[in-house]
């Protein structure tokens, strides 16, 4: 039996991304963990005040990404995630450890009291910036079982952005989503081809038709195109300053735009207000 789905109150729930500053041991690291943690909590607080439905903590600034980050990253992400949970005790919270440290993310989520992880490379294989990413569903779900983390839900990227999919060119995005559902993902994440680029609305229709699990949009939602994605169960959005080190932008997090809007910064509150006045169909708890 599947767990009750997250973001089941309404369709098009809004999930903000907390972009953690470069962690100790990574090439761009310059701040102590205490300051990184404080900044992540400030960003989470801004999102919470704006009215988002959930948050996901992500180590975006740990460039270049590696398939197997060291234990120091897992430890640091646990500290940051636990602090964000304390800051936002009533929000649905998740974590992603880039690029595909999914077992580490499960461990962090369990230790920090989070609700879900976002996983790359759940089914099939693809070639990413970091190299070849192979399917992990079998090992990941067994690990989740072994450590007693079965309440931690897994949202799996399909045909992931910043990747080449020639290896699976004969497998459609809907078939990929169906495979993820068969392999017991709790939801799937649909993106454009790169950060900030919109997902294909036709692909959203195909994936929604193909699976019964939640479908999240993971990139490129704007005020202008959001009507294309209202059938999604959640929209993952990020600060307009997410491409620069957070230590230079925390004071601006309140000015939060859906990425790459041509009109510049959109206040997060304005985005949410616009979304709530559009038709949003009540949905049952997603199973």
C-alpha positions as a Markdown table, in Angstrom:
| # | Residue | x | y | z |
|---|---|---|---|---|
| 1 | Unk | 0.0 | 0.0 | 0.0 |
| 2 | Unk | 1.3 | 3.4 | -0.9 |
| 3 | Unk | 1.6 | 6.1 | 1.7 |
| 4 | Unk | -0.9 | 9.0 | 1.6 |
| 5 | Unk | 0.6 | 11.5 | -0.9 |
| 6 | Unk | 2.0 | 14.8 | 0.0 |
| 7 | Unk | 0.6 | 18.1 | -1.4 |
| 8 | Unk | -2.8 | 16.5 | -1.6 |
| 9 | Unk | -4.9 | 19.5 | -0.4 |
| 10 | Unk | -5.0 | 21.2 | -3.8 |
| 11 | Unk | -3.4 | 20.8 | -7.2 |
| 12 | Unk | -0.5 | 23.0 | -8.1 |
| 13 | Unk | 0.9 | 23.2 | -4.5 |
| 14 | Unk | 4.0 | 25.5 | -4.4 |
| 15 | Unk | 7.3 | 24.0 | -3.2 |
| 16 | Unk | 10.1 | 26.5 | -2.6 |
| 17 | Unk | 13.8 | 25.5 | -3.0 |
| 18 | Unk | 16.2 | 26.4 | -0.2 |
| 19 | Unk | 19.6 | 26.6 | -2.0 |
| 20 | Unk | 22.2 | 25.9 | 0.7 |
| 21 | Unk | 25.5 | 27.7 | 0.4 |
| 22 | Unk | 28.6 | 25.9 | -0.7 |
| 23 | Unk | 29.3 | 23.3 | 2.0 |
| 24 | Unk | 32.7 | 22.7 | 3.8 |
| 25 | Unk | 35.0 | 20.6 | 1.7 |
| 26 | Unk | 33.5 | 21.8 | -1.7 |
| 27 | Unk | 35.5 | 24.0 | -4.1 |
| 28 | Unk | 33.4 | 27.1 | -3.6 |
| 29 | Unk | 33.1 | 26.8 | 0.2 |
| 30 | Unk | 33.9 | 30.0 | 2.1 |
| 31 | Unk | 31.6 | 30.2 | 5.1 |
| 32 | Unk | 31.4 | 28.3 | 8.4 |
| 33 | Unk | 28.6 | 25.8 | 8.7 |
| 34 | Unk | 26.9 | 27.9 | 11.3 |
| 35 | Unk | 26.5 | 30.8 | 8.9 |
| 36 | Unk | 25.4 | 28.6 | 6.0 |
| 37 | Unk | 22.8 | 27.1 | 8.3 |
| 38 | Unk | 21.6 | 30.5 | 9.5 |
| 39 | Unk | 21.2 | 31.7 | 5.9 |
| 40 | Unk | 19.3 | 28.6 | 4.9 |
| 41 | Unk | 16.9 | 29.2 | 7.8 |
| 42 | Unk | 16.4 | 32.8 | 6.8 |
| 43 | Unk | 15.5 | 31.7 | 3.2 |
| 44 | Unk | 13.1 | 29.1 | 4.6 |
| 45 | Unk | 11.5 | 31.7 | 6.8 |
| 46 | Unk | 11.0 | 34.0 | 3.8 |
| 47 | Unk | 9.3 | 31.2 | 1.9 |
| 48 | Unk | 7.2 | 30.3 | 4.8 |
| 49 | Unk | 6.0 | 33.9 | 5.4 |
| 50 | Unk | 5.1 | 34.1 | 1.7 |
| 51 | Unk | 2.8 | 31.1 | 2.0 |
| 52 | Unk | 4.4 | 28.2 | 0.2 |
| 53 | Unk | 3.0 | 24.7 | 0.7 |
| 54 | Unk | 6.4 | 23.0 | 1.2 |
| 55 | Unk | 10.2 | 23.4 | 0.9 |
| 56 | Unk | 13.1 | 21.3 | -0.4 |
| 57 | Unk | 16.6 | 21.8 | 0.8 |
| 58 | Unk | 19.3 | 21.4 | -1.9 |
| 59 | Unk | 23.1 | 21.8 | -2.0 |
| 60 | Unk | 23.0 | 23.6 | -5.4 |
| 61 | Unk | 26.3 | 25.5 | -4.7 |
| 62 | Unk | 28.5 | 22.4 | -4.2 |
| 63 | Unk | 29.9 | 22.8 | -7.8 |
| 64 | Unk | 31.2 | 20.8 | -9.5 |
| 65 | Unk | 28.7 | 18.0 | -8.5 |
| 66 | Unk | 29.9 | 14.5 | -7.8 |
| 67 | Unk | 28.1 | 11.2 | -7.8 |
| 68 | Unk | 29.5 | 10.3 | -4.5 |
| 69 | Unk | 29.9 | 13.3 | -2.1 |
| 70 | Unk | 31.9 | 12.8 | 1.0 |
| 71 | Unk | 30.5 | 12.1 | 4.5 |
| 72 | Unk | 31.1 | 15.7 | 5.4 |
| 73 | Unk | 28.3 | 16.7 | 2.9 |
| 74 | Unk | 25.9 | 14.3 | 4.4 |
| 75 | Unk | 26.7 | 15.5 | 7.9 |
| 76 | Unk | 26.4 | 19.2 | 6.9 |
| 77 | Unk | 23.1 | 18.6 | 5.1 |
| 78 | Unk | 21.7 | 16.9 | 8.2 |
| 79 | Unk | 22.6 | 19.9 | 10.3 |
| 80 | Unk | 21.1 | 22.4 | 7.8 |
| 81 | Unk | 17.9 | 20.3 | 7.2 |
| 82 | Unk | 17.3 | 19.8 | 10.9 |
| 83 | Unk | 17.6 | 23.5 | 11.4 |
| 84 | Unk | 15.1 | 24.2 | 8.6 |
| 85 | Unk | 12.7 | 21.7 | 10.1 |
| 86 | Unk | 12.9 | 23.6 | 13.4 |
| 87 | Unk | 12.3 | 26.9 | 11.5 |
| 88 | Unk | 9.3 | 25.4 | 9.6 |
| 89 | Unk | 7.8 | 22.8 | 11.8 |
| 90 | Unk | 4.5 | 22.6 | 10.0 |
| 91 | Unk | 5.6 | 22.7 | 6.3 |
| 92 | Unk | 6.1 | 19.6 | 4.2 |
| 93 | Unk | 9.9 | 19.4 | 3.8 |
| 94 | Unk | 12.3 | 17.5 | 1.6 |
| 95 | Unk | 15.9 | 17.3 | 0.6 |
| 96 | Unk | 18.0 | 16.6 | -2.5 |
| 97 | Unk | 21.7 | 15.9 | -2.4 |
| 98 | Unk | 23.2 | 16.6 | -5.9 |
| 99 | Unk | 23.7 | 14.9 | -8.1 |
| 100 | Unk | 22.4 | 11.5 | -7.2 |
| 101 | Unk | 23.3 | 10.9 | -3.6 |
| 102 | Unk | 19.9 | 9.4 | -2.9 |
| 103 | Unk | 20.8 | 7.0 | -0.1 |
| 104 | Unk | 22.5 | 9.9 | 1.7 |
| 105 | Unk | 19.4 | 12.0 | 1.2 |
| 106 | Unk | 17.2 | 9.3 | 2.7 |
| 107 | Unk | 19.5 | 9.2 | 5.7 |
| 108 | Unk | 19.4 | 13.0 | 6.1 |
| 109 | Unk | 15.6 | 13.0 | 5.8 |
| 110 | Unk | 15.3 | 10.4 | 8.5 |
| 111 | Unk | 17.7 | 12.1 | 10.9 |
| 112 | Unk | 16.2 | 15.6 | 10.3 |
| 113 | Unk | 12.6 | 14.6 | 10.4 |
| 114 | Unk | 11.8 | 15.5 | 6.7 |
| 115 | Unk | 9.0 | 14.1 | 4.6 |
| 116 | Unk | 10.5 | 13.3 | 1.2 |
| 117 | Unk | 13.6 | 13.3 | -1.1 |
| 118 | Unk | 14.0 | 14.3 | -4.7 |
| 119 | Unk | 16.0 | 11.5 | -6.5 |
| 120 | Unk | 17.9 | 11.6 | -9.8 |
| 121 | Unk | 18.5 | 8.4 | -11.7 |
| 122 | Unk | 15.7 | 6.4 | -10.1 |
| 123 | Unk | 14.9 | 4.4 | -13.2 |
| 124 | Unk | 16.9 | 3.8 | -16.5 |
| 125 | Unk | 20.3 | 5.4 | -17.1 |
| 126 | Unk | 21.3 | 8.8 | -18.5 |
| 127 | Unk | 24.5 | 10.7 | -19.2 |
| 128 | Unk | 24.8 | 13.9 | -17.0 |
| 129 | Unk | 27.5 | 16.5 | -16.4 |
| 130 | Unk | 28.9 | 14.3 | -13.7 |
| 131 | Unk | 29.0 | 11.1 | -16.0 |
| 132 | Unk | 26.8 | 8.1 | -16.3 |
| 133 | Unk | 24.0 | 7.9 | -13.8 |
| 134 | Unk | 22.4 | 4.5 | -13.4 |
| 135 | Unk | 19.1 | 3.4 | -12.0 |
| 136 | Unk | 19.0 | 3.1 | -8.2 |
| 137 | Unk | 15.4 | 2.2 | -7.3 |
| 138 | Unk | 16.2 | -1.3 | -6.2 |
| 139 | Unk | 19.0 | -0.4 | -3.9 |
| 140 | Unk | 17.4 | 2.8 | -2.7 |
| 141 | Unk | 14.1 | 1.2 | -1.6 |
| 142 | Unk | 16.0 | -1.6 | 0.1 |
| 143 | Unk | 18.1 | 0.9 | 2.0 |
| 144 | Unk | 15.0 | 2.9 | 3.0 |
| 145 | Unk | 13.5 | -0.3 | 4.4 |
| 146 | Unk | 16.7 | -1.3 | 6.2 |
| 147 | Unk | 17.0 | 1.9 | 8.1 |
| 148 | Unk | 13.3 | 2.2 | 8.9 |
| 149 | Unk | 12.7 | 5.2 | 6.8 |
| 150 | Unk | 9.6 | 3.9 | 4.9 |
| 151 | Unk | 7.7 | 7.1 | 5.7 |
| 152 | Unk | 10.2 | 9.2 | 3.6 |
| 153 | Unk | 8.6 | 9.6 | 0.2 |
| 154 | Unk | 10.7 | 9.5 | -3.0 |
| 155 | Unk | 9.9 | 11.9 | -5.9 |
| 156 | Unk | 11.9 | 10.8 | -8.9 |
| 157 | Unk | 13.1 | 12.9 | -11.8 |
| 158 | Unk | 12.3 | 11.5 | -15.2 |
| 159 | Unk | 14.2 | 12.4 | -18.4 |
| 160 | Unk | 16.2 | 14.7 | -16.1 |
| 161 | Unk | 17.4 | 18.1 | -17.1 |
| 162 | Unk | 21.1 | 18.8 | -17.9 |
| 163 | Unk | 21.4 | 15.3 | -19.3 |
| 164 | Unk | 21.6 | 13.4 | -22.5 |
| 165 | Unk | 19.1 | 10.6 | -23.0 |
| 166 | Unk | 20.3 | 9.0 | -26.1 |
| 167 | Unk | 20.6 | 5.7 | -24.2 |
| 168 | Unk | 16.9 | 5.7 | -23.7 |
| 169 | Unk | 15.8 | 7.6 | -26.8 |
| 170 | Unk | 13.3 | 4.8 | -27.6 |
| 171 | Unk | 11.6 | 5.2 | -24.2 |
| 172 | Unk | 9.1 | 8.0 | -24.0 |
| 173 | Unk | 8.8 | 10.3 | -21.0 |
| 174 | Unk | 5.4 | 8.7 | -20.2 |
| 175 | Unk | 7.0 | 5.2 | -20.3 |
| 176 | Unk | 9.7 | 6.4 | -18.0 |
| 177 | Unk | 7.2 | 7.7 | -15.6 |
| 178 | Unk | 5.3 | 4.4 | -15.7 |
| 179 | Unk | 8.5 | 2.6 | -14.9 |
| 180 | Unk | 9.1 | 4.8 | -11.9 |
| 181 | Unk | 5.6 | 4.1 | -10.7 |
| 182 | Unk | 6.1 | 0.4 | -11.2 |
| 183 | Unk | 9.4 | 0.6 | -9.2 |
| 184 | Unk | 7.4 | 2.3 | -6.3 |
| 185 | Unk | 8.3 | 5.9 | -6.6 |
| 186 | Unk | 5.9 | 8.1 | -4.6 |
| 187 | Unk | 5.8 | 10.7 | -7.4 |
| 188 | Unk | 7.7 | 11.9 | -10.5 |
| 189 | Unk | 9.3 | 15.2 | -11.3 |
| 190 | Unk | 9.1 | 16.6 | -14.9 |
| 191 | Unk | 11.5 | 19.4 | -16.0 |
| 192 | Unk | 12.7 | 21.3 | -19.0 |
| 193 | Unk | 16.1 | 20.5 | -20.5 |
| 194 | Unk | 17.9 | 22.9 | -18.2 |
| 195 | Unk | 17.4 | 24.9 | -15.0 |
| 196 | Unk | 14.9 | 27.6 | -15.6 |
| 197 | Unk | 13.6 | 26.1 | -18.8 |
| 198 | Unk | 9.9 | 25.2 | -18.8 |
| 199 | Unk | 8.6 | 21.6 | -19.0 |
| 200 | Unk | 6.6 | 20.6 | -22.1 |
| 201 | Unk | 2.9 | 21.0 | -21.2 |
| 202 | Unk | 2.1 | 18.1 | -23.6 |
| 203 | Unk | 4.5 | 15.9 | -21.7 |
| 204 | Unk | 2.7 | 16.8 | -18.5 |
| 205 | Unk | -0.6 | 15.6 | -20.1 |
| 206 | Unk | 1.1 | 12.4 | -21.2 |
| 207 | Unk | 2.6 | 11.7 | -17.8 |
| 208 | Unk | -0.6 | 12.5 | -15.9 |
| 209 | Unk | -2.4 | 10.1 | -18.2 |
| 210 | Unk | 0.2 | 7.4 | -17.7 |
| 211 | Unk | 0.5 | 7.3 | -13.9 |
| 212 | Unk | -1.6 | 7.6 | -10.8 |
| 213 | Unk | 1.1 | 9.0 | -8.6 |
| 214 | Unk | 1.8 | 12.7 | -8.1 |
| 215 | Unk | 3.5 | 14.6 | -10.9 |
| 216 | Unk | 5.6 | 17.7 | -9.9 |
| 217 | Unk | 6.9 | 20.3 | -12.3 |
| 218 | Unk | 10.6 | 20.9 | -11.5 |
| 219 | Unk | 11.7 | 23.9 | -13.6 |
| 220 | Unk | 10.7 | 27.0 | -15.5 |
| 221 | Unk | 7.3 | 27.9 | -14.1 |
| 222 | Unk | 6.5 | 31.6 | -14.6 |
| 223 | Unk | 3.6 | 33.9 | -13.9 |
| 224 | Unk | 2.8 | 33.8 | -17.6 |
| 225 | Unk | 2.9 | 30.1 | -18.2 |
| 226 | Unk | 1.6 | 28.7 | -14.9 |
| 227 | Unk | -1.8 | 28.0 | -16.4 |
| 228 | Unk | 0.0 | 25.3 | -18.4 |
| 229 | Unk | 0.9 | 23.4 | -15.2 |
| 230 | Unk | -2.2 | 23.7 | -13.0 |
| 231 | Unk | -2.9 | 20.0 | -13.5 |
| 232 | Unk | 0.4 | 19.2 | -11.8 |
| 233 | Unk | 0.3 | 18.2 | -8.2 |
| 234 | Unk | 3.1 | 20.6 | -7.2 |
| 235 | Unk | 5.2 | 23.3 | -8.7 |
| 236 | Unk | 8.9 | 23.5 | -7.6 |
| 237 | Unk | 10.1 | 27.1 | -7.7 |
| 238 | Unk | 13.3 | 28.9 | -6.7 |
| 239 | Unk | 14.7 | 32.3 | -5.7 |
| 240 | Unk | 15.5 | 34.6 | -8.5 |
| 241 | Unk | 19.0 | 34.7 | -7.0 |
| 242 | Unk | 19.6 | 31.0 | -6.9 |
| 243 | Unk | 22.4 | 31.1 | -9.4 |
| 244 | Unk | 24.7 | 33.2 | -7.2 |
| 245 | Unk | 26.2 | 32.4 | -3.8 |
| 246 | Unk | 23.4 | 32.8 | -1.1 |
| 247 | Unk | 25.7 | 34.8 | 1.2 |
| 248 | Unk | 25.2 | 37.7 | -1.3 |
| 249 | Unk | 21.5 | 37.4 | -1.6 |
| 250 | Unk | 19.8 | 36.4 | 1.6 |
| 251 | Unk | 18.4 | 39.9 | 2.1 |
| 252 | Unk | 16.7 | 39.6 | -1.3 |
| 253 | Unk | 15.1 | 36.2 | -0.9 |
| 254 | Unk | 11.8 | 37.8 | -0.2 |
| 255 | Unk | 11.9 | 39.1 | -3.8 |
| 256 | Unk | 11.4 | 35.6 | -5.0 |
| 257 | Unk | 10.6 | 35.0 | -8.6 |
| 258 | Unk | 9.8 | 31.9 | -10.6 |
| 259 | Unk | 13.1 | 31.5 | -12.5 |
| 260 | Unk | 13.9 | 33.6 | -15.6 |
| 261 | Unk | 10.8 | 35.7 | -15.7 |
| 262 | Unk | 11.3 | 38.3 | -18.5 |
| 263 | Unk | 9.8 | 41.0 | -16.4 |
| 264 | Unk | 12.4 | 40.7 | -13.7 |
| 265 | Unk | 11.7 | 40.0 | -10.0 |
| 266 | Unk | 8.2 | 38.9 | -9.0 |
| 267 | Unk | 7.3 | 39.1 | -5.4 |
| 268 | Unk | 6.6 | 35.6 | -4.1 |
| 269 | Unk | 3.4 | 36.9 | -2.5 |
| 270 | Unk | 2.2 | 38.1 | -5.9 |
| 271 | Unk | 2.9 | 34.8 | -7.5 |
| 272 | Unk | 1.0 | 32.9 | -4.9 |
| 273 | Unk | -1.9 | 35.4 | -5.0 |
| 274 | Unk | -2.1 | 35.0 | -8.8 |
| 275 | Unk | -2.1 | 31.2 | -8.4 |
| 276 | Unk | -4.8 | 31.1 | -5.8 |
| 277 | Unk | -7.2 | 33.2 | -7.9 |
| 278 | Unk | -6.8 | 30.8 | -10.9 |
| 279 | Unk | -9.0 | 27.7 | -11.0 |
| 280 | Unk | -7.4 | 25.1 | -8.7 |
| 281 | Unk | -9.4 | 21.9 | -8.4 |
| 282 | Unk | -9.5 | 20.3 | -5.0 |
| 283 | Unk | -7.9 | 16.8 | -5.2 |
| 284 | Unk | -8.2 | 13.8 | -3.0 |
| 285 | Unk | -5.3 | 12.6 | -1.0 |
| 286 | Unk | -3.0 | 11.1 | -3.6 |
| 287 | Unk | -2.4 | 7.4 | -3.1 |
